[in-house]
Amino acid sequence: MRRCDFNTECFYLNVKAVAMPFTTGHAKTKYCNGDFTTCTIYRAAKTHGIDKVPRYVSPDDKYVLHRRIVENAPLGKMCL
């Protein structure tokens, strides 16, 4: 089974998942060790870099991450 390219750098996997093992167990199995290409963190990290992904983002926070990226986009660079 393939694993996510960001397993060693992902704040969610290395901090949040450790702090809440029962809550995040399913997400770790589904996203980190499963179909990680559907993970919001993975997709944002591939596009913007893992260091640009906010720490509060979870693998299924599509709206929150999109809003955060749009709010921080430089003027003239945002596509609508």
Stockholm file with secondary structure:
# STOCKHOLM 1.0

chainA/1-80         MRRCDFNTECFYLNVKAVAMPFTTGHAKTKYCNGDFTTCTIYRAAKTHGIDKVPRYVSPDDKYVLHRRIVENAPLGKMCL
#=GR chainA/1-80 SS CCCCTTTTTCHIIIIIHHHCHHHHHHHIIIIITTCGGGCHHHHHHHHHCGGGSCTTCCTTCHHHHHHHHHHTSCTTCCCC
#=GC SS_cons        CCCCTTTTTCHIIIIIHHHCHHHHHHHIIIIITTCGGGCHHHHHHHHHCGGGSCTTCCTTCHHHHHHHHHHTSCTTCCCC
//
